[in-house]
Amino acid sequence: MHKFTLSAAAIALSVASLAAQTITVPAAFAAAEGGTTGNVWRAGINRVQCFYDTTNFTGQSTGQPIVISAVEFRLAGALAANIVTYPSVEIHLQNAAVDFLTPTTTFATNRSAALGTPNYSGPVTTVAVGGTTPNGYFISIPLSTPFTYQPELGQDLLMEIVINAAPAPLLGNTINTGFSAATHFANSVRSVNSTTALTGSVSAFCPVARFTYTDAPGAALKSDYGVGCYDRAASIYEEFAGSANDLSGQKITFTQNAQGGYDAVTTPGAAVVLPPAGTIGLALGDDAISAVQTLPFTFNFPGGASTGLIVDSNGSLGIAGTVGTSIGGSAATLLGLPSVRLAASMQDLLPDGATNVANVFAHADTRNPSIFYYTWLNVPCFGSIAVPAPTSTFQIALIDNGTNDSVEFRYQTLVNDSNSNTGIALTGFSRGSGANNPGSSDLTAGTVSSVAELKGLKLAASARPVVNTSMTFTTSNIPASTAFTLYVLSVGQINPGVDLGIIGAPGCNAYIQLPEVLSNFQIGGPTATTVVSIPNDPFFVGQSFYSQAIGLDATANAAGITSSSAVSCLMGSL
């Protein structure tokens, strides 16, 4: 590891402006429909403490100090807003004294400071929105006293809403919310119909909020951009919009290939094998997972093997890793889950629980012990508005072929009309844990193939570029075939990058301009580091530099090089 200190002579002046930006929390619902509640902006008085985990900010590249100047609230999907005026509303923002997962029911205990002057105090009037799903923001509150928040310090954001008087006319509105504290990284404590009660009740239905903010003056910033080469994806999936799929009566067969992935082929004829008479279902209810289901054989899949799977009521099997329930909603969710998944149709399904008739069944093939089935039998979607609600019957068949096992998704009928995530359904195989995204494929258009998962060369910085501190730049995912990597720092950025196919490295990109300010040979892998010191000099505040790594790998392409993602840095005093 080498350490370098920037010099003023090498850095060109580049002062950033403080442009207003917005961020939506919980992050999972930035562009997706969430849960709903009518118990916040209701036809009455109210006190609600809203807790947003720091990862809602840092996960959206907002770890630096920010100044929040406004907050908005989103109406539940497909609804029309009741136009009302709340004559007296207070908004208080501060750091939470507790973690979002473990708030107390005592309001004062959850605060890091006693309530003082509100960040906003006054009337609030709702406005009409388009009735889309997700819907528009029907309440917008500019803060008279902006609040400075620094997520990277580790304290969650606490927003306290106090509705001191009922609205006129006396009508409430249903808003978008999170609905699983552990999954959506948000929580709330509320006292419905009281603003003076000292305690409230915990509710996972924490409002979706959009904050307007600027970076704090003098804040140091860093952000990642670009993609390193070569990313290769083992996952295969298709994302279906709400109420749209073409899989009823179809069968998708996943066969392992010589490239370490799957070949997926769709053919007509589902041939769903129903559970034998007397088979007892798994009694799964809404958003539930089963106990480990032990298989009669070892199931091999690309990159691993398992003898026990976990069934998610929401249309998937967890093969390996930490398995929880998920209604999906996006490829990022599917690929980011901490488990390998076989998703016949990951969406918000509603098995009948203890009734155990319209449920999920695990059963062996009575004629072939090398086949085991997981069958979703006559299961409706959560929140379907059709009466009666249409149902889906589909199954996942695991087929033991020695070490080259295969999988079949068989669909007798498939419906995706849930009111969660606008009914988006995901079908396919995911390596999970932040797997590479191959993009949605049309699984009925022909053979779709994947390869062994490979992460492209990546460059990341350990901290923000604050003056009088050091930053560690780490190059990761370095293949064993790479002789060395070169860390390069420049004052010029190329974004989007320039494809290096012109020199024999197609799919690799240059994201910084030459000549460089400094460079460092890094020996070894799979990671290598370079430390850059930011001097204690006000000259550097507001100036930018850009970093990228280059790998020497004779096996990669004709040029024998690979390139990493890049890091943009704006130096600051805090």
MIMARTOR-999136 format. One record per residue (C-alpha): residue in three letters; x, y, z. Coordinates in steps of 0.25 Angstrom, whole numbers, plus 5000, padded with zeros to 4 digits. Layout:
<rs>
AlaXYZ;...
</rs>
This chain:
<rs>
Met500050005000;His500550144996;Lys500150275002;Phe500150404993;Thr499850544997;Leu499150644987;Ser499850764984;Ala499150904981;Ala499950914968;Ala499350784962;Ile497850814965;Ala497050904955;Leu495950994962;Ser494550934961;Val493550994970;Ala492250924972;Ser490850994973;Leu489850954984;Ala488750904975;Ala487450864982;Gln487250714981;Thr486150614986;Ile486250484993;Thr485050384996;Val485050295008;Pro484850185010;Ala485750164998;Ala485050034994;Phe483850124990;Ala484550234983;Ala483850194970;Ala482950084975;Glu481650074982;Gly481750044997;Gly480750005007;Thr479650095012;Thr479050165024;Gly477950255027;Asn478450285041;Val479450395039;Trp478750505030;Arg477450475036;Ala476150545039;Gly476550575053;Ile477750615062;Asn479050525063;Arg480450515067;Val481350425059;Gln482850395061;Cys483550345048;Phe484850275048;Tyr485750265035;Asp486950175036;Thr488250245031;Thr488350135020;Asn487150205013;Phe488150315011;Thr489550255010;Gly488950145001;Gln488550264991;Ser489850324991;Thr489450425002;Gly490450405014;Gln490950545014;Pro490350655022;Ile489150705016;Val488150825019;Ile486750785018;Ser485850895014;Ala484450835011;Val483750705012;Glu482550645004;Phe481650525006;Arg481050434995;Leu479650394993;Ala479350244992;Gly479250194978;Ala478050214969;Leu477350304979;Ala476850444977;Ala477250544989;Asn476250604998;Ile476550754997;Val476650795012;Thr477350895020;Tyr477950855034;Pro478050995041;Ser479150955051;Val480250855048;Glu481650845053;Ile482850775047;His484050745056;Leu485350685050;Gln486550635059;Asn487450515061;Ala486750395067;Ala487250345080;Val486850205077;Asp487050105066;Phe485850105056;Leu485649955059;Thr485449975074;Pro484750105077;Thr484050115090;Thr482550155092;Thr483050275100;Phe483150395091;Ala484150465099;Thr485150345100;Asn485250335085;Arg485650485084;Ser487150525084;Ala486750665089;Ala485450725095;Leu484550785085;Gly484850925083;Thr484451025072;Pro483750935061;Asn484450935047;Tyr483050965042;Ser481851025049;Gly480551065042;Pro479451015032;Val479550905022;Thr478650895010;Thr478650775001;Val478650784986;Ala478050694975;Val478950594969;Gly478850504956;Gly478350374963;Thr479450294957;Thr480150174964;Pro481050214970;Asn480350344972;Gly480750484973;Tyr481150564985;Phe479950634991;Ile480550705003;Ser481750795002;Ile482350865014;Pro483450965013;Leu484250975026;Ser484451105032;Thr485651055039;Pro486450955031;Phe487050835038;Thr488450785036;Tyr488550635036;Gln489850555034;Pro489450405032;Glu490850345032;Leu490950385047;Gly490050265049;Gln488850335056;Asp487450305049;Leu486650425045;Leu485350455053;Met484250535048;Glu483150565057;Ile481750605051;Val480850685060;Ile479450705055;Asn478850805065;Ala477450825059;Ala476550745050;Pro476450785035;Ala475350855029;Pro474550795023;Leu474650675032;Leu475250575023;Gly476550495023;Asn477450445013;Thr478150305011;Ile479650315009;Asn480750225004;Thr481650165015;Gly482650055018;Phe481949925024;Ser483149845029;Ala484149915038;Ala485249815036;Thr485049805021;His484849955018;Phe485750015029;Ala484650105034;Asn483750105046;Ser482750195054;Val482150225067;Arg480750295067;Ser479650345076;Val478450345068;Asn477450455073;Ser478350515083;Thr479550615082;Thr479750615097;Ala479950475101;Leu481250435106;Thr481250295099;Gly480750235086;Ser480750105079;Val481850055069;Ser481450035055;Ala482249985043;Phe481350075034;Cys482350195033;Pro482050295023;Val482750305010;Ala483450445010;Arg484150525000;Phe485150625005;Thr485750744998;Tyr487150765002;Thr488450834998;Asp489850785002;Ala490350865014;Pro491250975010;Gly492650925010;Ala492250775011;Ala493250675004;Leu492550584994;Lys492950454987;Ser492150374978;Asp492350244969;Tyr492050244954;Gly492350154943;Val492450004942;Gly493649924943;Cys493949814933;Tyr493649704932;Asp492249684939;Arg491649544936;Ala490349504941;Ala489849364946;Ser488449414948;Ile487349404938;Tyr486049474940;Glu484849544934;Glu484049654940;Phe482549664937;Ala481749784939;Gly480449784947;Ser479349694941;Ala480349654930;Asn481049524927;Asp481049414917;Leu481349294925;Ser480049224927;Gly480049084920;Gln481549094919;Lys482749024924;Ile484149084927;Thr485348984928;Phe486649024934;Thr487748934930;Gln489248964935;Asn490248994924;Ala491748984922;Gln491849134925;Gly491449114939;Gly490049174938;Tyr488649124933;Asp488049114919;Ala486549144920;Val485549094910;Thr484049124910;Thr483149024903;Pro481649004903;Gly480948904912;Ala481048924927;Ala480748784932;Val480648824946;Val480648704956;Leu479648734966;Pro479848684981;Pro479448544984;Ala478148534991;Gly478348555006;Thr479548645004;Ile479648745015;Gly480048885011;Leu481048975018;Ala479949065024;Leu480649185019;Gly479949315021;Asp480249455016;Asp481749485014;Ala482249365021;Ile483349265020;Ser483349115023;Ala484249035032;Val485448975024;Gln484848865014;Thr485848745014;Leu485948695000;Pro486148544997;Phe487348574989;Thr488448674988;Phe488048794978;Asn489148844970;Phe489048984964;Pro490049084957;Gly491049114968;Gly490549024979;Ala489748904985;Ser488748894996;Thr487848785002;Gly486848875009;Leu486048995003;Ile485149095009;Val483849135003;Asp483449275002;Ser481849295001;Asn482149404991;Gly482549304979;Ser483949264981;Leu484949164988;Gly486149214996;Ile487249114993;Ala488449175000;Gly488749285009;Thr487849365019;Val486449345014;Gly485349445017;Thr484049475010;Ser484049564999;Ile482949624989;Gly483949664980;Gly483549794972;Ser484849814964;Ala486049734959;Ala486949814969;Thr486149744980;Leu486149604975;Leu487649614972;Gly487949684985;Leu487349584994;Pro488349515003;Ser487949374997;Val487949294984;Arg486549294979;Leu485749214969;Ala484549304966;Ala483449244959;Ser482649374961;Met483149464972;Gln482049554975;Asp481049584987;Leu480249454988;Leu479249424998;Pro479149275002;Asp478049245012;Gly478949215024;Ala478349115034;Thr477149085025;Asn478249015017;Val477448985004;Ala477849104995;Asn479349094999;Val480749034996;Phe480948884996;Ala482348814996;His482248674990;Ala483048564983;Asp482648504970;Thr482048374973;Arg482648304961;Asn483948374960;Pro484748394973;Ser485748484966;Ile484648594964;Phe484148684976;Tyr483048784974;Tyr482648914981;Thr481248954977;Trp480549084979;Leu479049034977;Asn477949134975;Val478649244982;Pro478149384979;Cys478849514979;Phe478849614991;Gly477949724989;Ser477349674976;Ile476149764973;Ala475449664964;Val474249594970;Pro474449474972;Ala475949494972;Pro476649404961;Thr477649304966;Ser478949244961;Thr479349104961;Phe480849074957;Gln481948994962;Ile483448984963;Ala484048844960;Leu485448804964;Ile485948694956;Asp487148614961;Asn488148574950;Gly489348544958;Thr490248674958;Asn489548744947;Asp488148754953;Ser487048834945;Val485848924949;Glu484448934943;Phe483549054945;Arg482149004941;Tyr480949094940;Gln479549044939;Thr479049184942;Leu479749314946;Val479149444951;Asn479949564955;Asp478849674960;Ser479349704974;Asn479249844978;Ser480649834984;Asn481749884975;Thr480649904964;Gly480549754962;Ile482049744957;Ala482449604956;Leu483849544955;Thr484149404949;Gly485549344948;Phe486849304956;Ser487649394964;Arg488949384971;Gly488549484981;Ser489449564990;Gly489649674980;Ala489749594968;Asn490049654955;Asn488849694947;Pro488749634933;Gly487449714930;Ser486049664928;Ser485949554917;Asp484749504909;Leu484749364914;Thr483749324903;Ala484549374892;Gly485549264891;Thr486749214899;Val487249304910;Ser488649274916;Ser489549314927;Val490949294931;Ala491749284944;Glu491649404952;Leu492849504950;Lys492949634957;Gly493649744949;Leu494849824954;Lys494349924964;Leu494950044971;Ala494350104984;Ala494750204994;Ser494650185009;Ala494250325013;Arg493950465008;Pro495050555004;Val495050645016;Val496350735017;Asn497350685027;Thr496950545025;Ser497350425017;Met496450335008;Thr496750195005;Phe496450154990;Thr496150004989;Thr496249924976;Ser495449804977;Asn494949684969;Ile496449664964;Pro496549534956;Ala497749444959;Ser498049464944;Thr498349604947;Ala499849634948;Phe499649774955;Thr498649884955;Leu498950034954;Tyr498250134962;Val498150274954;Leu497650404959;Ser497250514950;Val496550654950;Gly495750624938;Gln494550534937;Ile493950454925;Asn492450424928;Pro491950344921;Gly493250274919;Val493950244906;Asp493950104901;Leu495350044900;Gly494949954889;Ile495750044880;Ile497049994886;Gly496549844887;Ala495749854901;Pro494349854897;Gly493349864908;Cys494449944917;Asn494350094918;Ala495150204922;Tyr494550294932;Ile495650394935;Gln496450484926;Leu497950484924;Pro498950534928;Glu498850484942;Val499250554955;Leu499750434961;Ser499750284959;Asn500150164967;Phe500550014964;Gln499749924972;Ile500249774973;Gly499349664978;Gly497849634979;Pro496749604980;Thr496849744986;Ala497949854986;Thr497949994992;Thr498550134991;Val498450245001;Val498250384997;Ser498450495007;Ile497650625006;Pro498450745012;Asn497950835023;Asp497850955013;Pro496651035010;Phe497051044995;Phe496550894993;Val495150924998;Gly494150924986;Gln495150854977;Ser494950724970;Phe495750604966;Tyr495450464959;Ser496050324961;Gln496050194953;Ala496850064953;Ile497449994941;Gly497749844942;Leu498849774933;Asp498249644930;Ala498749574917;Thr497549474917;Ala496449584917;Asn496449634903;Ala497349674891;Ala497949794899;Gly498249714911;Ile497549814920;Thr496349834929;Ser495749964935;Ser494949984948;Ser493850074952;Ala494150214956;Val494050304968;Ser493750454967;Cys494250534979;Leu493850684983;Met494850724994;Gly494150795006;Ser494350845021;Leu493350755027;
</rs>
